[in-house]
Structures are given as structure tokens and as C-alpha cells.
Amino acid sequence: MPKVPSPCTDVCQYDARNQWCLGCGRTRDEIKTWQKLTPFRRTALERELRRRLDRLDGTKARPR
């Protein structure tokens, strides 16, 4: 099976509340299973990752 490009950005830090990676938005389980996902599931997850990262950006502490 050919390797599928990963959305990893080499940040690998996790949000304490929801356990999403701050770099790519995936959970540890999603990172582990990335290569085994079907193209349909991978595409669906990529769409969800964009939403997660937008949500994480919105919850960052605002400067006072």
C-alpha cells in the first residue's frame, strides 16, 4: 500500500481539553490509523481537521 501524505506539521502538542494536536488537529488515535484510512474517510477527516484547527484558533488566549 503506498504511503499517503500526512497532514502532520511536526508540532505534536495537544490541547488539554479535547486532545487535538495543535499542529494538525488530529487525535492520537487518528494519527495512528491515518495510513489505514480509506480515501473517503481520509477526505472526511481532512475536512473535520480544518474545522478543529479553526476552533482551536478561536480559543487561544487573547492579548489584554
mmJSON file of the N, C-alpha and C atoms, coordinates in Angstrom:
{"data_MODEL":{"atom_site":{
"group_PDB":["ATOM","ATOM","ATOM","ATOM","ATOM","ATOM","ATOM","ATOM","ATOM","ATOM","ATOM","ATOM","ATOM","ATOM","ATOM","ATOM","ATOM","ATOM","ATOM","ATOM","ATOM","ATOM","ATOM","ATOM","ATOM","ATOM","ATOM","ATOM","ATOM","ATOM","ATOM","ATOM","ATOM","ATOM","ATOM","ATOM","ATOM","ATOM","ATOM","ATOM","ATOM","ATOM","ATOM","ATOM","ATOM","ATOM","ATOM","ATOM","ATOM","ATOM","ATOM","ATOM","ATOM","ATOM","ATOM","ATOM","ATOM","ATOM","ATOM","ATOM","ATOM","ATOM","ATOM","ATOM","ATOM","ATOM","ATOM","ATOM","ATOM","ATOM","ATOM","ATOM","ATOM","ATOM","ATOM","ATOM","ATOM","ATOM","ATOM","ATOM","ATOM","ATOM","ATOM","ATOM","ATOM","ATOM","ATOM","ATOM","ATOM","ATOM","ATOM","ATOM","ATOM","ATOM","ATOM","ATOM","ATOM","ATOM","ATOM","ATOM","ATOM","ATOM","ATOM","ATOM","ATOM","ATOM","ATOM","ATOM","ATOM","ATOM","ATOM","ATOM","ATOM","ATOM","ATOM","ATOM","ATOM","ATOM","ATOM","ATOM","ATOM","ATOM","ATOM","ATOM","ATOM","ATOM","ATOM","ATOM","ATOM","ATOM","ATOM","ATOM","ATOM","ATOM","ATOM","ATOM","ATOM","ATOM","ATOM","ATOM","ATOM","ATOM","ATOM","ATOM","ATOM","ATOM","ATOM","ATOM","ATOM","ATOM","ATOM","ATOM","ATOM","ATOM","ATOM","ATOM","ATOM","ATOM","ATOM","ATOM","ATOM","ATOM","ATOM","ATOM","ATOM","ATOM","ATOM","ATOM","ATOM","ATOM","ATOM","ATOM","ATOM","ATOM","ATOM","ATOM","ATOM","ATOM","ATOM","ATOM","ATOM","ATOM","ATOM","ATOM","ATOM","ATOM","ATOM","ATOM","ATOM","ATOM","ATOM","ATOM"],
"id":[1,2,3,4,5,6,7,8,9,10,11,12,13,14,15,16,17,18,19,20,21,22,23,24,25,26,27,28,29,30,31,32,33,34,35,36,37,38,39,40,41,42,43,44,45,46,47,48,49,50,51,52,53,54,55,56,57,58,59,60,61,62,63,64,65,66,67,68,69,70,71,72,73,74,75,76,77,78,79,80,81,82,83,84,85,86,87,88,89,90,91,92,93,94,95,96,97,98,99,100,101,102,103,104,105,106,107,108,109,110,111,112,113,114,115,116,117,118,119,120,121,122,123,124,125,126,127,128,129,130,131,132,133,134,135,136,137,138,139,140,141,142,143,144,145,146,147,148,149,150,151,152,153,154,155,156,157,158,159,160,161,162,163,164,165,166,167,168,169,170,171,172,173,174,175,176,177,178,179,180,181,182,183,184,185,186,187,188,189,190,191,192],
"type_symbol":["N","C","C","N","C","C","N","C","C","N","C","C","N","C","C","N","C","C","N","C","C","N","C","C","N","C","C","N","C","C","N","C","C","N","C","C","N","C","C","N","C","C","N","C","C","N","C","C","N","C","C","N","C","C","N","C","C","N","C","C","N","C","C","N","C","C","N","C","C","N","C","C","N","C","C","N","C","C","N","C","C","N","C","C","N","C","C","N","C","C","N","C","C","N","C","C","N","C","C","N","C","C","N","C","C","N","C","C","N","C","C","N","C","C","N","C","C","N","C","C","N","C","C","N","C","C","N","C","C","N","C","C","N","C","C","N","C","C","N","C","C","N","C","C","N","C","C","N","C","C","N","C","C","N","C","C","N","C","C","N","C","C","N","C","C","N","C","C","N","C","C","N","C","C","N","C","C","N","C","C","N","C","C","N","C","C","N","C","C","N","C","C"],
"label_atom_id":["N","CA","C","N","CA","C","N","CA","C","N","CA","C","N","CA","C","N","CA","C","N","CA","C","N","CA","C","N","CA","C","N","CA","C","N","CA","C","N","CA","C","N","CA","C","N","CA","C","N","CA","C","N","CA","C","N","CA","C","N","CA","C","N","CA","C","N","CA","C","N","CA","C","N","CA","C","N","CA","C","N","CA","C","N","CA","C","N","CA","C","N","CA","C","N","CA","C","N","CA","C","N","CA","C","N","CA","C","N","CA","C","N","CA","C","N","CA","C","N","CA","C","N","CA","C","N","CA","C","N","CA","C","N","CA","C","N","CA","C","N","CA","C","N","CA","C","N","CA","C","N","CA","C","N","CA","C","N","CA","C","N","CA","C","N","CA","C","N","CA","C","N","CA","C","N","CA","C","N","CA","C","N","CA","C","N","CA","C","N","CA","C","N","CA","C","N","CA","C","N","CA","C","N","CA","C","N","CA","C","N","CA","C","N","CA","C","N","CA","C","N","CA","C"],
"label_alt_id":[null,null,null,null,null,null,null,null,null,null,null,null,null,null,null,null,null,null,null,null,null,null,null,null,null,null,null,null,null,null,null,null,null,null,null,null,null,null,null,null,null,null,null,null,null,null,null,null,null,null,null,null,null,null,null,null,null,null,null,null,null,null,null,null,null,null,null,null,null,null,null,null,null,null,null,null,null,null,null,null,null,null,null,null,null,null,null,null,null,null,null,null,null,null,null,null,null,null,null,null,null,null,null,null,null,null,null,null,null,null,null,null,null,null,null,null,null,null,null,null,null,null,null,null,null,null,null,null,null,null,null,null,null,null,null,null,null,null,null,null,null,null,null,null,null,null,null,null,null,null,null,null,null,null,null,null,null,null,null,null,null,null,null,null,null,null,null,null,null,null,null,null,null,null,null,null,null,null,null,null,null,null,null,null,null,null,null,null,null,null,null,null],
"label_comp_id":["MET","MET","MET","PRO","PRO","PRO","LYS","LYS","LYS","VAL","VAL","VAL","PRO","PRO","PRO","SER","SER","SER","PRO","PRO","PRO","CYS","CYS","CYS","THR","THR","THR","ASP","ASP","ASP","VAL","VAL","VAL","CYS","CYS","CYS","GLN","GLN","GLN","TYR","TYR","TYR","ASP","ASP","ASP","ALA","ALA","ALA","ARG","ARG","ARG","ASN","ASN","ASN","GLN","GLN","GLN","TRP","TRP","TRP","CYS","CYS","CYS","LEU","LEU","LEU","GLY","GLY","GLY","CYS","CYS","CYS","GLY","GLY","GLY","ARG","ARG","ARG","THR","THR","THR","ARG","ARG","ARG","ASP","ASP","ASP","GLU","GLU","GLU","ILE","ILE","ILE","LYS","LYS","LYS","THR","THR","THR","TRP","TRP","TRP","GLN","GLN","GLN","LYS","LYS","LYS","LEU","LEU","LEU","THR","THR","THR","PRO","PRO","PRO","PHE","PHE","PHE","ARG","ARG","ARG","ARG","ARG","ARG","THR","THR","THR","ALA","ALA","ALA","LEU","LEU","LEU","GLU","GLU","GLU","ARG","ARG","ARG","GLU","GLU","GLU","LEU","LEU","LEU","ARG","ARG","ARG","ARG","ARG","ARG","ARG","ARG","ARG","LEU","LEU","LEU","ASP","ASP","ASP","ARG","ARG","ARG","LEU","LEU","LEU","ASP","ASP","ASP","GLY","GLY","GLY","THR","THR","THR","LYS","LYS","LYS","ALA","ALA","ALA","ARG","ARG","ARG","PRO","PRO","PRO","ARG","ARG","ARG"],
"label_asym_id":["A","A","A","A","A","A","A","A","A","A","A","A","A","A","A","A","A","A","A","A","A","A","A","A","A","A","A","A","A","A","A","A","A","A","A","A","A","A","A","A","A","A","A","A","A","A","A","A","A","A","A","A","A","A","A","A","A","A","A","A","A","A","A","A","A","A","A","A","A","A","A","A","A","A","A","A","A","A","A","A","A","A","A","A","A","A","A","A","A","A","A","A","A","A","A","A","A","A","A","A","A","A","A","A","A","A","A","A","A","A","A","A","A","A","A","A","A","A","A","A","A","A","A","A","A","A","A","A","A","A","A","A","A","A","A","A","A","A","A","A","A","A","A","A","A","A","A","A","A","A","A","A","A","A","A","A","A","A","A","A","A","A","A","A","A","A","A","A","A","A","A","A","A","A","A","A","A","A","A","A","A","A","A","A","A","A","A","A","A","A","A","A"],
"label_entity_id":["1","1","1","1","1","1","1","1","1","1","1","1","1","1","1","1","1","1","1","1","1","1","1","1","1","1","1","1","1","1","1","1","1","1","1","1","1","1","1","1","1","1","1","1","1","1","1","1","1","1","1","1","1","1","1","1","1","1","1","1","1","1","1","1","1","1","1","1","1","1","1","1","1","1","1","1","1","1","1","1","1","1","1","1","1","1","1","1","1","1","1","1","1","1","1","1","1","1","1","1","1","1","1","1","1","1","1","1","1","1","1","1","1","1","1","1","1","1","1","1","1","1","1","1","1","1","1","1","1","1","1","1","1","1","1","1","1","1","1","1","1","1","1","1","1","1","1","1","1","1","1","1","1","1","1","1","1","1","1","1","1","1","1","1","1","1","1","1","1","1","1","1","1","1","1","1","1","1","1","1","1","1","1","1","1","1","1","1","1","1","1","1"],
"label_seq_id":[1,1,1,2,2,2,3,3,3,4,4,4,5,5,5,6,6,6,7,7,7,8,8,8,9,9,9,10,10,10,11,11,11,12,12,12,13,13,13,14,14,14,15,15,15,16,16,16,17,17,17,18,18,18,19,19,19,20,20,20,21,21,21,22,22,22,23,23,23,24,24,24,25,25,25,26,26,26,27,27,27,28,28,28,29,29,29,30,30,30,31,31,31,32,32,32,33,33,33,34,34,34,35,35,35,36,36,36,37,37,37,38,38,38,39,39,39,40,40,40,41,41,41,42,42,42,43,43,43,44,44,44,45,45,45,46,46,46,47,47,47,48,48,48,49,49,49,50,50,50,51,51,51,52,52,52,53,53,53,54,54,54,55,55,55,56,56,56,57,57,57,58,58,58,59,59,59,60,60,60,61,61,61,62,62,62,63,63,63,64,64,64],
"pdbx_PDB_ins_code":[null,null,null,null,null,null,null,null,null,null,null,null,null,null,null,null,null,null,null,null,null,null,null,null,null,null,null,null,null,null,null,null,null,null,null,null,null,null,null,null,null,null,null,null,null,null,null,null,null,null,null,null,null,null,null,null,null,null,null,null,null,null,null,null,null,null,null,null,null,null,null,null,null,null,null,null,null,null,null,null,null,null,null,null,null,null,null,null,null,null,null,null,null,null,null,null,null,null,null,null,null,null,null,null,null,null,null,null,null,null,null,null,null,null,null,null,null,null,null,null,null,null,null,null,null,null,null,null,null,null,null,null,null,null,null,null,null,null,null,null,null,null,null,null,null,null,null,null,null,null,null,null,null,null,null,null,null,null,null,null,null,null,null,null,null,null,null,null,null,null,null,null,null,null,null,null,null,null,null,null,null,null,null,null,null,null,null,null,null,null,null,null],
"Cartn_x":[0.847,0.0,0.897,0.698,1.53,1.245,2.276,2.123,1.292,0.408,-0.454,0.13,0.245,0.777,-0.037,0.665,0.046,-0.156,-1.19,-1.382,-0.475,0.417,1.29,2.132,2.255,3.063,4.264,4.526,5.636,5.524,4.315,4.114,3.934,3.037,2.83,2.679,1.85,1.427,-0.087,-0.638,-2.061,-2.827,-4.005,-4.911,-5.397,-5.309,-5.661,-7.148,-7.995,-9.438,-9.934,-9.548,-10.121,-9.107,-7.834,-6.757,-6.512,-6.772,-6.443,-5.027,-4.285,-2.946,-3.076,-2.257,-2.32,-1.782,-1.025,-0.471,-1.388,-1.932,-2.735,-4.201,-4.534,-5.926,-6.362,-5.478,-5.868,-5.678,-6.412,-6.203,-5.079,-4.576,-3.517,-3.992,-5.236,-5.777,-5.868,-6.273,-6.363,-4.976,-3.987,-2.616,-2.143,-2.428,-2.004,-2.648,-3.908,-4.637,-4.644,-3.978,-4.019,-3.747,-2.691,-2.311,-3.318,-4.123,-5.088,-6.462,-6.681,-7.987,-8.241,-9.495,-9.869,-9.795,-9.679,-9.652,-10.871,-12.038,-13.251,-13.125,-12.705,-12.564,-11.48,-10.403,-9.309,-9.785,-10.532,-11.059,-12.022,-12.883,-13.823,-13.067,-12.03,-11.244,-10.507,-9.983,-9.283,-10.22,-11.467,-12.45,-12.685,-12.799,-13.014,-11.798,-10.605,-9.396,-9.383,-9.832,-9.897,-10.819,-11.959,-12.902,-12.283,-11.605,-10.972,-9.908,-9.06,-7.99,-8.561,-9.631,-10.297,-10.836,-11.393,-11.931,-10.811,-9.692,-8.55,-8.026,-7.965,-7.509,-8.436,-9.704,-10.666,-10.616,-10.023,-9.967,-8.636,-7.689,-6.398,-6.613,-5.778,-5.886,-5.676,-6.52,-6.434,-5.541,-4.685,-3.872,-4.764,-4.359,-5.162,-4.703],
"Cartn_y":[-1.172,0.0,1.241,2.18,3.385,4.294,5.017,5.964,7.156,7.582,8.728,9.924,11.075,12.247,12.561,12.849,13.131,14.638,15.034,16.457,16.953,16.114,16.466,17.701,18.59,19.801,19.8,18.667,18.497,19.37,19.706,20.462,19.491,18.55,17.461,17.938,18.932,19.363,19.248,18.864,18.562,19.521,19.906,20.725,19.883,20.402,19.647,19.301,20.139,19.924,18.807,18.833,17.867,16.905,17.046,16.161,16.199,17.347,17.544,18.08,17.619,18.144,19.605,20.472,21.891,22.168,21.232,21.422,20.944,19.724,19.154,18.935,18.977,18.817,17.394,16.427,15.03,14.596,13.548,12.915,11.898,11.387,10.369,9.133,8.713,7.554,7.814,9.013,9.347,9.37,9.816,9.82,8.387,7.513,6.102,5.393,5.718,4.983,5.671,6.812,7.609,6.782,6.007,5.247,4.151,3.728,2.652,3.15,4.456,5.002,4.88,4.685,4.675,6.111,6.3,7.664,8.489,7.866,8.575,9.054,8.177,8.533,9.589,9.48,10.449,11.844,11.904,13.183,13.783,12.958,13.436,13.962,13.262,13.699,14.996,15.132,16.368,17.574,17.408,18.497,18.832,17.793,17.989,18.66,18.328,18.922,20.427,20.896,22.34,23.015,22.383,22.934,22.941,21.855,21.765,22.834,22.999,23.995,25.403,25.671,26.979,27.167,26.126,26.194,26.405,25.708,25.904,27.331,27.888,29.271,30.239,29.941,30.807,30.731,29.676,29.519,29.93,30.357,30.811,32.07,32.208,33.379,34.661,35.602,36.898,37.832,38.602,39.575,40.628,41.098,42.102,43.486],
"Cartn_z":[0.0,0.0,0.0,-0.928,-0.978,0.215,0.627,1.743,1.294,2.162,1.895,2.643,1.999,2.69,3.95,4.996,6.285,6.464,7.205,7.49,8.629,9.112,10.23,9.903,10.894,10.737,11.689,12.307,13.252,14.488,14.901,16.136,17.3,17.183,18.147,19.591,19.784,21.116,21.123,22.276,22.321,23.22,22.759,23.542,24.722,25.914,27.118,27.179,26.629,26.741,25.834,24.578,23.634,23.032,23.395,22.941,21.434,20.816,19.404,19.314,18.328,18.086,17.651,18.233,17.889,16.488,15.922,14.587,13.478,13.636,12.547,12.908,14.195,14.609,14.882,14.639,14.836,16.291,16.664,17.963,17.804,18.911,18.835,18.062,18.296,17.578,16.078,15.697,14.268,13.636,14.372,13.855,13.631,14.586,14.483,13.296,13.001,11.97,10.606,10.477,9.246,7.994,7.974,6.776,6.422,7.384,7.151,6.713,6.778,6.411,4.913,4.565,3.155,2.638,1.324,0.796,1.217,1.26,1.673,3.109,4.031,5.452,5.649,4.887,4.99,4.567,3.473,2.991,4.012,4.577,5.594,6.816,7.233,8.382,8.065,6.868,6.496,6.594,6.186,6.316,7.783,8.602,10.037,10.678,10.224,10.794,10.601,9.455,9.209,10.219,10.492,11.477,12.878,13.213,14.535,14.712,13.711,13.825,13.915,13.174,13.287,14.7,15.251,16.611,17.63,17.445,18.34,18.245,17.039,16.86,17.596,17.619,18.282,19.801,20.354,21.805,22.401,21.565,22.1,22.932,23.917,24.797,24.005,24.235,23.56,24.376,23.719,24.472,25.123,26.288,27.008,26.702],
"occupancy":[1.0,1.0,1.0,1.0,1.0,1.0,1.0,1.0,1.0,1.0,1.0,1.0,1.0,1.0,1.0,1.0,1.0,1.0,1.0,1.0,1.0,1.0,1.0,1.0,1.0,1.0,1.0,1.0,1.0,1.0,1.0,1.0,1.0,1.0,1.0,1.0,1.0,1.0,1.0,1.0,1.0,1.0,1.0,1.0,1.0,1.0,1.0,1.0,1.0,1.0,1.0,1.0,1.0,1.0,1.0,1.0,1.0,1.0,1.0,1.0,1.0,1.0,1.0,1.0,1.0,1.0,1.0,1.0,1.0,1.0,1.0,1.0,1.0,1.0,1.0,1.0,1.0,1.0,1.0,1.0,1.0,1.0,1.0,1.0,1.0,1.0,1.0,1.0,1.0,1.0,1.0,1.0,1.0,1.0,1.0,1.0,1.0,1.0,1.0,1.0,1.0,1.0,1.0,1.0,1.0,1.0,1.0,1.0,1.0,1.0,1.0,1.0,1.0,1.0,1.0,1.0,1.0,1.0,1.0,1.0,1.0,1.0,1.0,1.0,1.0,1.0,1.0,1.0,1.0,1.0,1.0,1.0,1.0,1.0,1.0,1.0,1.0,1.0,1.0,1.0,1.0,1.0,1.0,1.0,1.0,1.0,1.0,1.0,1.0,1.0,1.0,1.0,1.0,1.0,1.0,1.0,1.0,1.0,1.0,1.0,1.0,1.0,1.0,1.0,1.0,1.0,1.0,1.0,1.0,1.0,1.0,1.0,1.0,1.0,1.0,1.0,1.0,1.0,1.0,1.0,1.0,1.0,1.0,1.0,1.0,1.0,1.0,1.0,1.0,1.0,1.0,1.0],
"B_iso_or_equiv":[0.0,0.0,0.0,0.0,0.0,0.0,0.0,0.0,0.0,0.0,0.0,0.0,0.0,0.0,0.0,0.0,0.0,0.0,0.0,0.0,0.0,0.0,0.0,0.0,0.0,0.0,0.0,0.0,0.0,0.0,0.0,0.0,0.0,0.0,0.0,0.0,0.0,0.0,0.0,0.0,0.0,0.0,0.0,0.0,0.0,0.0,0.0,0.0,0.0,0.0,0.0,0.0,0.0,0.0,0.0,0.0,0.0,0.0,0.0,0.0,0.0,0.0,0.0,0.0,0.0,0.0,0.0,0.0,0.0,0.0,0.0,0.0,0.0,0.0,0.0,0.0,0.0,0.0,0.0,0.0,0.0,0.0,0.0,0.0,0.0,0.0,0.0,0.0,0.0,0.0,0.0,0.0,0.0,0.0,0.0,0.0,0.0,0.0,0.0,0.0,0.0,0.0,0.0,0.0,0.0,0.0,0.0,0.0,0.0,0.0,0.0,0.0,0.0,0.0,0.0,0.0,0.0,0.0,0.0,0.0,0.0,0.0,0.0,0.0,0.0,0.0,0.0,0.0,0.0,0.0,0.0,0.0,0.0,0.0,0.0,0.0,0.0,0.0,0.0,0.0,0.0,0.0,0.0,0.0,0.0,0.0,0.0,0.0,0.0,0.0,0.0,0.0,0.0,0.0,0.0,0.0,0.0,0.0,0.0,0.0,0.0,0.0,0.0,0.0,0.0,0.0,0.0,0.0,0.0,0.0,0.0,0.0,0.0,0.0,0.0,0.0,0.0,0.0,0.0,0.0,0.0,0.0,0.0,0.0,0.0,0.0,0.0,0.0,0.0,0.0,0.0,0.0],
"pdbx_formal_charge":[null,null,null,null,null,null,null,null,null,null,null,null,null,null,null,null,null,null,null,null,null,null,null,null,null,null,null,null,null,null,null,null,null,null,null,null,null,null,null,null,null,null,null,null,null,null,null,null,null,null,null,null,null,null,null,null,null,null,null,null,null,null,null,null,null,null,null,null,null,null,null,null,null,null,null,null,null,null,null,null,null,null,null,null,null,null,null,null,null,null,null,null,null,null,null,null,null,null,null,null,null,null,null,null,null,null,null,null,null,null,null,null,null,null,null,null,null,null,null,null,null,null,null,null,null,null,null,null,null,null,null,null,null,null,null,null,null,null,null,null,null,null,null,null,null,null,null,null,null,null,null,null,null,null,null,null,null,null,null,null,null,null,null,null,null,null,null,null,null,null,null,null,null,null,null,null,null,null,null,null,null,null,null,null,null,null,null,null,null,null,null,null],
"auth_seq_id":[1,1,1,2,2,2,3,3,3,4,4,4,5,5,5,6,6,6,7,7,7,8,8,8,9,9,9,10,10,10,11,11,11,12,12,12,13,13,13,14,14,14,15,15,15,16,16,16,17,17,17,18,18,18,19,19,19,20,20,20,21,21,21,22,22,22,23,23,23,24,24,24,25,25,25,26,26,26,27,27,27,28,28,28,29,29,29,30,30,30,31,31,31,32,32,32,33,33,33,34,34,34,35,35,35,36,36,36,37,37,37,38,38,38,39,39,39,40,40,40,41,41,41,42,42,42,43,43,43,44,44,44,45,45,45,46,46,46,47,47,47,48,48,48,49,49,49,50,50,50,51,51,51,52,52,52,53,53,53,54,54,54,55,55,55,56,56,56,57,57,57,58,58,58,59,59,59,60,60,60,61,61,61,62,62,62,63,63,63,64,64,64],
"auth_comp_id":["MET","MET","MET","PRO","PRO","PRO","LYS","LYS","LYS","VAL","VAL","VAL","PRO","PRO","PRO","SER","SER","SER","PRO","PRO","PRO","CYS","CYS","CYS","THR","THR","THR","ASP","ASP","ASP","VAL","VAL","VAL","CYS","CYS","CYS","GLN","GLN","GLN","TYR","TYR","TYR","ASP","ASP","ASP","ALA","ALA","ALA","ARG","ARG","ARG","ASN","ASN","ASN","GLN","GLN","GLN","TRP","TRP","TRP","CYS","CYS","CYS","LEU","LEU","LEU","GLY","GLY","GLY","CYS","CYS","CYS","GLY","GLY","GLY","ARG","ARG","ARG","THR","THR","THR","ARG","ARG","ARG","ASP","ASP","ASP","GLU","GLU","GLU","ILE","ILE","ILE","LYS","LYS","LYS","THR","THR","THR","TRP","TRP","TRP","GLN","GLN","GLN","LYS","LYS","LYS","LEU","LEU","LEU","THR","THR","THR","PRO","PRO","PRO","PHE","PHE","PHE","ARG","ARG","ARG","ARG","ARG","ARG","THR","THR","THR","ALA","ALA","ALA","LEU","LEU","LEU","GLU","GLU","GLU","ARG","ARG","ARG","GLU","GLU","GLU","LEU","LEU","LEU","ARG","ARG","ARG","ARG","ARG","ARG","ARG","ARG","ARG","LEU","LEU","LEU","ASP","ASP","ASP","ARG","ARG","ARG","LEU","LEU","LEU","ASP","ASP","ASP","GLY","GLY","GLY","THR","THR","THR","LYS","LYS","LYS","ALA","ALA","ALA","ARG","ARG","ARG","PRO","PRO","PRO","ARG","ARG","ARG"],
"auth_asym_id":["A","A","A","A","A","A","A","A","A","A","A","A","A","A","A","A","A","A","A","A","A","A","A","A","A","A","A","A","A","A","A","A","A","A","A","A","A","A","A","A","A","A","A","A","A","A","A","A","A","A","A","A","A","A","A","A","A","A","A","A","A","A","A","A","A","A","A","A","A","A","A","A","A","A","A","A","A","A","A","A","A","A","A","A","A","A","A","A","A","A","A","A","A","A","A","A","A","A","A","A","A","A","A","A","A","A","A","A","A","A","A","A","A","A","A","A","A","A","A","A","A","A","A","A","A","A","A","A","A","A","A","A","A","A","A","A","A","A","A","A","A","A","A","A","A","A","A","A","A","A","A","A","A","A","A","A","A","A","A","A","A","A","A","A","A","A","A","A","A","A","A","A","A","A","A","A","A","A","A","A","A","A","A","A","A","A","A","A","A","A","A","A"],
"auth_atom_id":["N","CA","C","N","CA","C","N","CA","C","N","CA","C","N","CA","C","N","CA","C","N","CA","C","N","CA","C","N","CA","C","N","CA","C","N","CA","C","N","CA","C","N","CA","C","N","CA","C","N","CA","C","N","CA","C","N","CA","C","N","CA","C","N","CA","C","N","CA","C","N","CA","C","N","CA","C","N","CA","C","N","CA","C","N","CA","C","N","CA","C","N","CA","C","N","CA","C","N","CA","C","N","CA","C","N","CA","C","N","CA","C","N","CA","C","N","CA","C","N","CA","C","N","CA","C","N","CA","C","N","CA","C","N","CA","C","N","CA","C","N","CA","C","N","CA","C","N","CA","C","N","CA","C","N","CA","C","N","CA","C","N","CA","C","N","CA","C","N","CA","C","N","CA","C","N","CA","C","N","CA","C","N","CA","C","N","CA","C","N","CA","C","N","CA","C","N","CA","C","N","CA","C","N","CA","C","N","CA","C","N","CA","C","N","CA","C","N","CA","C","N","CA","C"],
"pdbx_PDB_model_num":[1,1,1,1,1,1,1,1,1,1,1,1,1,1,1,1,1,1,1,1,1,1,1,1,1,1,1,1,1,1,1,1,1,1,1,1,1,1,1,1,1,1,1,1,1,1,1,1,1,1,1,1,1,1,1,1,1,1,1,1,1,1,1,1,1,1,1,1,1,1,1,1,1,1,1,1,1,1,1,1,1,1,1,1,1,1,1,1,1,1,1,1,1,1,1,1,1,1,1,1,1,1,1,1,1,1,1,1,1,1,1,1,1,1,1,1,1,1,1,1,1,1,1,1,1,1,1,1,1,1,1,1,1,1,1,1,1,1,1,1,1,1,1,1,1,1,1,1,1,1,1,1,1,1,1,1,1,1,1,1,1,1,1,1,1,1,1,1,1,1,1,1,1,1,1,1,1,1,1,1,1,1,1,1,1,1,1,1,1,1,1,1]
}}}
